[in-house]
Amino acid sequence: MLAEEMAPFIGKNVGTIACEVEKGSIKRFADAVEETNPLYWDEEYARKSRYGSIIAPPGFFGWPVKLPPGQTFQRPTDIADPPEAMDEMRAVLARAGYFNVLDGGIEYEFFLPVRAGDALTAKSIIKEVREREGKSGKMAFVIIETSYTNKKNELVAVQRSTAIYR
Amino acid sequence: MAEQIYWEDINVNDELPPLPKIATTRMLVKWAGASGDFNPLHYDSALAAAVGVGSPIIHGALKRQWLVQLVTDWMGEQGTLKKFACSYRAMDWPRKMATPWTPEEGETWQCKGKVTNKYADGDQKLVDCAISIENGKGEETTRGAATVMLPNRG
């Protein structure tokens, strides 16, 4: 039974990553979305705002982004805590017949604005795994919870992303 | 930017100003570079066909950011996004480019939102919204919810 095999993975750390929030990366992110809010790139405008400096759109936490190694810009020095538990979990899922993965969705709680110049730490754990019989066969939902903290160790945001394996 | 909205003036069932978006193959390339998501499902036609999605699909996270923009544009600079969630219900395919600068004719996506609850939590004045994206056929492909703290007119 998948639930039993997955139980040891719940709560496991699957990576701790240092994320740099650079002005240029915020600007490119906002541009790709076709954002129109000058808070994300206009220093003069942002200085006069209640934030006092450029902020990132909610949902952007700097570089490198939280994706599996090989799927994004990551150098070995970016990964403080390699995500071996993730590879082991994927192996268990593959043995249970789950090979394909889709992005199912995301949940955020935001506690502090993310500012250009911030250096965040993103720590991820496997929060939950559940299996369901869908119209097109069985599916496994894997929820990864990521906590972002700043240099003062304040909690900036919590993210829960759902990967659907099938 | 639109004018600042205030908590007192918001009512349940108010609609957020819709945000139209046109995803193009070009936008997906920009998003891949800006977001760091290099999954070939979003740019490699042969791989997309092989895994059964036809042609490269729009990144879920790009649709997520459209919805973030819908809410943050509406709440204004004095508003604060407290919670946000969305799930991807169906796949979407970008328009191809007709020229290096202009997309082909095709779908326009509509990001929509509606106020579902208005309440106070201590001194925080909050509003919940249901949010969604409809494709060119009017089908909902992404659905979510957001909680926003708004300023008082007071």
Boltz contact constraints between the chains, C-beta under 6 A:
constraints:
  - contact:
      token1: [A, 28]
      token2: [B, 34]
      max_distance: 6.0
  - contact:
      token1: [A, 29]
      token2: [B, 34]
      max_distance: 6.0
  - contact:
      token1: [A, 32]
      token2: [B, 30]
      max_distance: 6.0
  - contact:
      token1: [A, 32]
      token2: [B, 31]
      max_distance: 6.0
  - contact:
      token1: [A, 32]
      token2: [B, 34]
      max_distance: 6.0
  - contact:
      token1: [A, 33]
      token2: [B, 65]
      max_distance: 6.0
  - contact:
      token1: [A, 35]
      token2: [B, 69]
      max_distance: 6.0
  - contact:
      token1: [A, 49]
      token2: [B, 77]
      max_distance: 6.0
  - contact:
      token1: [A, 58]
      token2: [B, 68]
      max_distance: 6.0
  - contact:
      token1: [A, 58]
      token2: [B, 81]
      max_distance: 6.0
  - contact:
      token1: [A, 59]
      token2: [B, 65]
      max_distance: 6.0
  - contact:
      token1: [A, 59]
      token2: [B, 68]
      max_distance: 6.0
  - contact:
      token1: [A, 65]
      token2: [B, 36]
      max_distance: 6.0
  - contact:
      token1: [A, 71]
      token2: [B, 38]
      max_distance: 6.0
  - contact:
      token1: [A, 71]
      token2: [B, 39]
      max_distance: 6.0
  - contact:
      token1: [A, 72]
      token2: [B, 36]
      max_distance: 6.0
  - contact:
      token1: [A, 73]
      token2: [B, 36]
      max_distance: 6.0
  - contact:
      token1: [A, 103]
      token2: [B, 60]
      max_distance: 6.0
  - contact:
      token1: [A, 105]
      token2: [B, 86]
      max_distance: 6.0
  - contact:
      token1: [A, 105]
      token2: [B, 87]
      max_distance: 6.0
  - contact:
      token1: [A, 105]
      token2: [B, 88]
      max_distance: 6.0
  - contact:
      token1: [A, 107]
      token2: [B, 85]
      max_distance: 6.0
  - contact:
      token1: [A, 108]
      token2: [B, 84]
      max_distance: 6.0
  - contact:
      token1: [A, 109]
      token2: [B, 83]
      max_distance: 6.0
  - contact:
      token1: [A, 110]
      token2: [B, 81]
      max_distance: 6.0
